[in-house]
Amino acid sequence: MTTASLAEALFHPRSIALIGASPDSAKTNSRPQRILAKAGYAGRILPINPSRREIGGLPAYPSVRDAPGPVDHALIMLPAAAVPDAIEDCVAAGIPAATIYSAGFAEIGEEGRALQDRIVGIARAGGMRLVGPNCLGLLNVTDAIPITVNAAVEAEPLLPGWLGMVSQSGSMMGALLSRCAARGLGFSKLASVGNECDLGVGEIAEILVEDEATRAILLFLETFRDAEALARAAHRAHALGKPVIAYKLGRSELGRRIAVSHTGAMVGGDELAAAFFRDHGILRVETLEGLVELPRLVLGHKPGTGARRRVAALTGTGGGAGMIVDRLGLLGDEVPVPPESFRAALAAEGVPVSDSPLIDLPMGGTRGQYPAALRALLRSGHCDAVLAVLGSTARLKPESHVEEFILAAGPGPKPLAVFCAPQADGALAVLDRAGIAGFRTPESCADALHAFLAWRAPRCRPPAPAQSVKGPRAVLAGRTAGVLDEAESCTLFAALGIEVPKLQLLQSPGEFTGEGRYAVKILSPDIAHKTDAGLVRLGLEGEAAVRAAAAELLDRARGHFPAARLRGVLAAPMQQGLAEVILGFRRDPEVGPVVVLGMGGVMAELRRSFTLRLAPVTPAEAQEMIEDLTELKPLAGWRNLPRGDLGALARAVASFSALAALPEVQEAEINPLLIRAETEGGVVALDGLVRLG
């Protein structure tokens, strides 16, 4: 099925079968027929109920096999156990798509998941696509085709508009529908996707991106199930100038955690989500109100370059602006002092502006000052967005106040956010009608401004050059599963161009030869945390000391880890450097390959200071990661401290991220990666682990 034909079946069906339709108006299963009739649906409605011959004035049929065809879409409202037979009937009737309202599938556990897998198998064998199960349906508001059981849709009038929405929560679809309607925002298409057994957020977003009536797309997410399709949709949306805005649950420590290696334990679902949104040009909000109010702010504007994030603030009430500015500061955004040239130009127009970041002009002052200052800010190069705060007059005289102070300024080339400090629904309504972004709360206003300022164009990630992974491929030849020990892992790192110490693998202590100070550690793919197990000795000088330590470690490992595979003892020269970091790679099942950089060594889990990107990354992007870590700033020469070779670190991060081109590598870690002084040059991998699979 092509995307176009799928879009027709989902959002433009000429006939709809309501499987499990009920004549009892008190039952939920009766609601879809009433909703379709209320919307004035012009197509054929086919109630399916084996015990009824008529429902709601329409002929009813015992099965979709008995209904007159063709049928374009089926809404299934049956107990979970009856759904497989219903899917088989739909396949036999040639129905291309079905929405499953029924619950009792993967959301209840393994038994439900097995049932869900069964219906997917039936549908795929018959060339049929499924939405749900456990969802509230689809709405084509533009063409008055609501295929849903959502009570909010029956209760609220459907306001056509330019917003598309995909929600993993059915109830939130209704909540956002009503919240947006209260702000004069209408929808083009909405979809509740539930368990996403087949069609997910990404594929439906791809349909909405191509929809002419849709100019922006809202996402309410709980997890990622089809990240690749969502990434495609986001890149296509950017090309068409349609912003994609997401609200995602799971920001706290109570959310999902990945815990396989050190890297996995450090990176939770929210960090992965943030990297996914950033790399694919998706705006992210933290508040539900921000999801409703942000679209008007960004519509018609493009993402920034990331060089600076600056907001100019114009206010008639300092406290109202202060709440927003304070929040922006916590988020890392700037409210710069207007430059002298800007202040001089306004002074020439009779508008006094001080050297404060907030431009405070009383609303009751000289007529024309506020719009003149606003007009100048919207065209000034010293800011990327403009905040205008209205005081109590916005509530008392909403029409004249907004027209005089905001609309008089005219449109500008950058986003304008207007916060009404009092509860001023009338003023917000005027702003809504004018297409200007108005905000009810300082929190949602700051949320929306920050989302715009942090917005970046989707990143095009070219595949790693074949030459860069030629050596690593050779190292892994014939290996497709299992864990590489430290020696094997270091061989792989060296093939990536990352320096490793000169290792001696000792099967017996007497094999060691060398001078200087050495580190000695046990070598086993089954013992990941050797330091915790007491199987590492550092700073050993002389052959006698190294050999004695090797013998001790072998005895200790055999005693404490009798089932572990012992491959000997590694001896490596001690290394000197300025700082240790952890460098990790993971092939995440939701968002794909990621690379992580954090503060390393034995304190890695305690510090939880890290940054991540989708892999692979360029050296320039790796440099951005380095700049994210406050602990590494002293190595940039802060207060004349010794400079670390951060350029070598950036190259190592980029090289390591090329593991994304090796599908057999599921996870890899260097901990620690030692950063040498710039005068000595380079970074060196002191320990590591690689998991294949």
Summary of the structure (lengths in Angstrom):
residues: 693
radius of gyration: 30.6
end to end distance: 32.9
largest distance: 96.7
contacts: 2455
relative contact order: 0.07
helix: 40%
strand: 23%
